[in-house]
Amino acid sequence: MAAGDVVIVRTGQFTRDGLLFVVGTVTLDGANPTPIELSGYLASVDAAVVGMEGSVAPGADPTAVTSAVTGTLVNVYAWKVTTAGAAGNPDLIASANNARLVNFYAIGPAKVEKIT
């Protein structure tokens, strides 16, 4: 997978509430944030969860990933450690990693197709 590639692994619907969930992966693109555009599936994103893929400690770059949602876009932010913090305490700064695989789960109302 190339940096920035989004792979949708599964979608499903909660029929009672009419909500759709989308599960997939994205490889960080180094731009920070790495965008996941879900307008092909969801009318909006109500919530999203991201986490680094892997079975070993992540190391110093990236140390953590977070997300921010705007409409149907989930932005994935990667963070790395710097030792420039006060009294030698490490601070997190933006990472330019373009290889780490990130899993995501997003939920929201299903996109409604207009019939013309």
C-alpha positions in Angstrom: 0.0 0.0 0.0 1.2 3.5 -0.8 1.2 6.3 1.6 -2.3 7.8 2.0 -4.1 4.8 0.5 -7.4 4.1 2.2 -8.7 0.5 2.2 -12.3 -0.1 3.2 -12.4 -3.6 4.9 -16.1 -3.7 5.8 -19.2 -1.7 6.0 -22.4 -2.6 7.8 -25.7 -1.1 8.9 -27.4 -0.8 12.3 -30.9 -1.3 10.9 -32.7 0.0 14.0 -31.0 3.4 13.9 -30.2 3.7 10.2 -26.5 4.2 11.0 -23.7 2.8 8.9 -20.3 1.8 10.1 -17.2 1.8 8.0 -14.0 -0.1 9.0 -10.7 0.1 7.2 -7.0 1.0 7.1 -5.0 3.9 5.9 -1.2 4.3 5.5 0.0 7.6 6.9 0.9 10.0 4.0 3.5 12.1 5.9 1.5 15.3 5.5 -0.1 15.2 9.0 -3.1 15.0 8.8 -3.7 12.0 6.6 -7.3 12.3 5.3 -9.9 9.6 5.1 -12.8 10.8 2.9 -15.9 8.8 3.6 -18.5 10.7 1.5 -19.0 7.7 -0.7 -20.4 5.8 2.4 -21.7 8.3 5.0 -23.7 11.5 4.9 -21.7 12.6 7.9 -19.3 11.1 10.5 -20.8 11.0 14.0 -17.7 9.4 15.6 -14.4 7.9 14.5 -11.7 5.9 16.3 -8.1 5.4 15.0 -5.3 3.2 16.2 -1.9 2.1 15.0 -1.7 -1.4 13.5 1.0 -3.7 14.9 2.0 -6.2 17.6 5.2 -4.5 18.8 5.8 -1.2 20.5 5.4 1.7 18.1 8.8 3.4 18.8 9.4 7.1 18.8 7.9 8.0 15.4 5.0 7.9 15.5 4.3 7.5 19.2 0.5 8.1 18.9 -2.3 8.9 16.5 -5.4 11.0 17.0 -8.3 12.0 14.8 -10.5 15.0 14.1 -13.8 14.8 12.2 -15.2 17.4 9.8 -18.3 16.4 7.9 -17.4 13.2 6.1 -13.7 13.6 6.5 -11.7 11.9 9.2 -8.2 13.5 9.6 -5.6 11.2 11.2 -2.8 13.1 13.0 0.5 11.3 13.9 2.7 12.4 16.7 6.3 11.8 17.6 8.5 12.5 20.6 11.0 15.4 20.9 13.2 16.0 23.8 13.0 19.8 23.5 10.4 19.9 26.3 10.9 21.8 29.6 13.3 20.1 32.0 14.0 17.3 29.5 10.4 16.1 29.5 9.5 14.9 26.0 6.8 16.8 24.1 4.9 15.4 21.2 5.2 17.1 17.8 3.8 16.4 14.4 5.2 13.3 12.7 6.1 13.1 9.0 5.9 9.3 9.0 4.6 7.9 5.7 4.7 4.2 6.3 2.7 3.4 9.5 -0.6 1.5 9.0 -3.5 2.9 10.9 -6.9 1.1 11.5 -10.1 3.2 11.6 -13.7 2.7 12.5 -16.3 5.4 11.7 -20.0 5.6 12.2 -22.7 7.9 10.9 -25.9 8.1 8.9 -25.7 6.2 5.6 -25.3 8.3 2.4 -28.7 8.5 0.6 -28.5 8.2 -3.1 -30.9 10.5 -5.1 -32.9 8.7 -7.8 -33.2 10.9 -10.9 
